[in-house]
Structures are given as C-alpha cells and as structure tokens.
Amino acid sequence: MKLATTVVMTCVFGALSFTANASSFGPPNAWASGWGQGVNEYVANNQYGDYLYIACDPYSHVKMTLNIGEHSYGSYDEKDFSLIIDGQEIQTPYETASRVGANNFYYLWDKLRTAETIVAKTSDGIHLELPTKGAAEELPESDSGCVTEF
C-alpha cells in the first residue's frame, strides 16, 4: 500500500511540475510561437523563466498571462497587469470583451511587433522587462485570428 501511494504521489507531482513548465516554450530573452489543439500561442521569455503568454483561440477570447516566479497575473487570475511599450502603458490588455478593449488589444499587438522596450507592470508593483527580440517575426499581423469581442 505504501509503495502504491508513493508511486501515485510521484506521478501527481511530476505531472504538476510538467504543467508548470509546459506553459513557457522557446529560447530565453526572445519571443517564440507555437500551435497546439487549435490555439496559436505566443510567448516572451526572459532568462529567469518569467514569461508573457498569449493564446489566440478562434472560439474564445484572447487569453494573456504573465508569470513571474510562482506568481501569475492576467486572464486566469485575480491579479492584473499592464504592459508598457516604449513608455506607453496599456492597462489590462487581455480584457477584450468590449469594443474599447478589443481596440486596445489590437493596438498593443501592433506595438509589440515594433517595440524597442516592453515592461510588464503588475497590480502589486512588480516591473518586469520583457524581450523584444523576435517579436516582429513571431507575432503575425494583428488581423491574424485573435478573437476579441463577440
């Protein structure tokens, strides 16, 4: 019985650690893109494992999460974040259910592709510099299929 419990616990913790690491892909200090189960995914990783993740699903609103260490912000969390691109702050860019929110998202998307600097600012005061390398290559034109308002 003890062996079975140990095996189950090992599998559970292994699956949890895989899930935590699977959200971030691509090289450090650069943007990367991928596709899985009908969702276009874009991520900006820094050298410490922190990242901005954007998911574009043709059947759901765009989702954005910012992970800093063990803390998450954005679409799936109660904690908010803003992005500051070349000195201009765009608050909660993942809230796209309104026309204003959708316009903010598309504006942000276009700015990300040409940014000189990208800084994430969390609701609890953390500032995180994100890479710009590869953004123009990995992020397609803003009309690429990210769903905003319905």
Protein Blocks (a to p, Z undefined) as FASTA:
>chain_A
ZZmmmmmmmmmmmmmmmmmmmmpgcjehiacdddeehiacdddddfkopacdddddfkbc
cdddddehjbcedjkbcbdcdddeehiacehkllmkbmklmmmmmmmmmmmmmcfbdcdd
dfkopacdddfehklmmmccfklopacbZZ
